Amino acid sequence: MSGIVRAVAVGFGLGVMLLVAGLGVILVVVPKATGSTPLTVLTSSMEPTLPPGTLVVVRPEDPSRIRVGDIATYQLASGRPEVVTHRVRAVTTTSTGERLFTFRGDANDVADAPVAAIQLRGVAWYSVPLLGRANTLVNGHDRPWIMPGIAGVLLVYGLAMVALGVRAARRRRRGPAAGRRSAHGRRRLTAAS
């Protein structure tokens, strides 16, 4: 019975570690390595394509390559952190040669105000439903302790698993009787010295 419980516990622990590692890759590693930005959909303006709680990873894109139908992210005001991710509905050029982009959420009836190319942050590269909440937890600016905390817990867990594995391997090699004899033998040598 103890072997089954141990196997289930090890399997569960391994599953949790793989899940956390996978989330780390999706939420942190891939976006950082590619210069992309993980964002969380907060409203229903892009339903059913991107429901609230969806993780959207936005990669930088040259504005000249953004086309009608692309899902892209733009700043509400140039230089401000607030962003919107909607679908491009029109691309126009002003008399001065400036490109303007018109966006509209899939669930919205009215288009957004025209957006200048300088406000564009990139196009949606990939999205994962429901992972946006994990993204907000991990990458939220008001919780800088989350990633080091998770890393610390995983490190302690990993060290504990290694220590338990080494201990179990030593016990298996020695066997129950050999373990007792070697302990007595050490005591005798110490007493004779």
LINMO-V952078 format. One record per pair of residues at least 24 apart in sequence whose C-alpha atoms are under 7 Angstrom apart, sorted by the first residue. I is the first residue (numbers start at 1). J is the second residue. D is the distance in whole Angstrom. If there is no record, write none. Layout:
I_J_D + I_J_D
This chain:
27_135_6 + 31_57_7 + 35_59_7 + 36_60_6 + 39_132_7 + 40_132_4 + 40_133_7 + 40_135_7 + 40_136_7 + 41_132_7 + 45_105_5 + 45_106_6 + 45_107_5 + 45_108_6 + 46_86_7 + 46_105_5 + 46_106_5 + 46_107_6 + 47_106_6 + 47_107_6 + 53_129_7 + 53_130_5 + 53_131_7 + 53_132_5 + 53_133_6 + 54_127_7 + 54_128_6 + 54_129_4 + 54_130_5 + 54_131_6 + 54_132_5 + 55_127_5 + 55_128_5 + 55_129_6 + 55_130_7 + 55_131_5 + 55_132_4 + 55_135_7 + 56_124_6 + 56_126_6 + 56_127_4 + 56_128_7 + 57_124_6 + 57_125_6 + 57_126_5 + 57_127_6 + 58_122_6 + 58_123_5 + 58_124_4 + 58_125_5 + 59_122_5 + 59_123_6 + 59_124_6 + 59_125_6 + 60_121_6 + 60_122_4 + 60_123_7 + 61_122_5 + 61_123_6 + 63_117_6 + 70_123_7 + 71_123_6 + 71_124_6 + 72_122_6 + 72_123_4 + 72_124_6 + 73_120_6 + 73_121_5 + 73_122_6 + 73_123_6 + 74_119_5 + 74_120_4 + 74_121_5 + 75_119_5 + 75_120_6 + 77_119_7 + 78_118_7 + 78_119_5
